[in-house]
Amino acid sequence: LIGGIQYVILSDEEAKKRRTQKSILERKASPAFQIAIEINEQSHWIIHQNIQDSVDLILRKSYFSTQIRKLETNKKIYIGYKQVSSDLSTIFQHSNSDQFLPNNSW
């Protein structure tokens, strides 16, 4: 679904240019879908708006941005954005408490 993953061996020059090891993981093909939604809990989702970029950045051990949506107890949907490192620690989180969607408009 994410395009498959393969090991690639880089030349010395390319590894130095990328500042990485000679053997790396890369996405093999284009993903089957343009976006991916992680359902972490019944009322908490993480939306990868560009799954191709998210997968590539995770494989490069870099940062990727996600959209977070939570269904609040008052039935409004909270929308926030988070920049996450590939080890899944939060680097930057932006949210606006006024960013709510009315019922069933998501």
N, C-alpha and C positions, 0 to 999 in steps of 0.2 A: 504493500500500500504506500510505502514511503519511497519507493524507487529502488529498493535493494541496496545493499552495502557490499563493497569489495575492498580488499587490500590492494594498495598501489605502492610500488617501489619507485621512489624518485631518484633522479641523478643527484650527485653531490651538489652541483650548482643550483638545481631547483630546490633542494632541501635547505640550502643556505639562504636562498632568496625568500622562501616562505618561513624561514626561521623555525623549522620543524624537524622531526626525525625523517629518516629515509623511507621508512615503511609507515604509511598512513591509511586511514579509512576514508573512502569517498563514496558518495552516492552513485550507484550504477546507472540509473535511468531516472526519468521524470516520475514524480509521484502520481498515483492514480487520482488524487484529489488535490484541489487548490488550497483548501483549508483543512484544519483538523481541530476537533473539539475534544478536550480531555474532560471527562466527567469524574471529578474527584470525590464529590459528595452529591447527594440528590439536589442540593441547592447551590452548588459551587462548580463553575466551569472555567477552564482555561482555553482560550481560543487562539490558535496559531493562524494568523490571517494569511500567511504565506508559508505553507508547510515546506516547500523546497528550500527557502532561505533558513527556516528554523532547523531543518535536518542538517544542512551544510554547516551552519554555525555550531551546532552541537558536536558534529564530527571534528571540526577544527578546534574544539575546546575553547570557543569564544563566547560572546554574549549574544543573546537573542531576546527580542521583545515579545511580550504576550499581552493579550487582553484578558482581564479577569471579569467574570460576571457572577454576581451572587444574588439569589432571590432572598430578599429580606422578609422578616416576619410580617411586615405590613403589605406584602405582595408586590412591592416595587423592586425593580432590578437595578442593582448597583453596578456601574461599569468603571473599571480602573485599568491602568496600564502598568506593567512591571517589566523592568529589564533584568534578566536573570543570566548568571554565568552558567557554563555547561555543567558545573557541579551542583546546579540547582539552588545556589544561594542568591538571595535578592541583592542586586547591585543598586537599583534605583526603582522607586515606586512612585507613581503619580496617580492621584485620584482626585476627583472633585465630588464632594458630597452632594452637589446639585445635579450630578449626572445620573439621573434615574430615568427609567423608562416606565410609562404607565402600564397597567396590566395588559399582558398578552401582546405587546407591540415589539417584541424582540424576534 
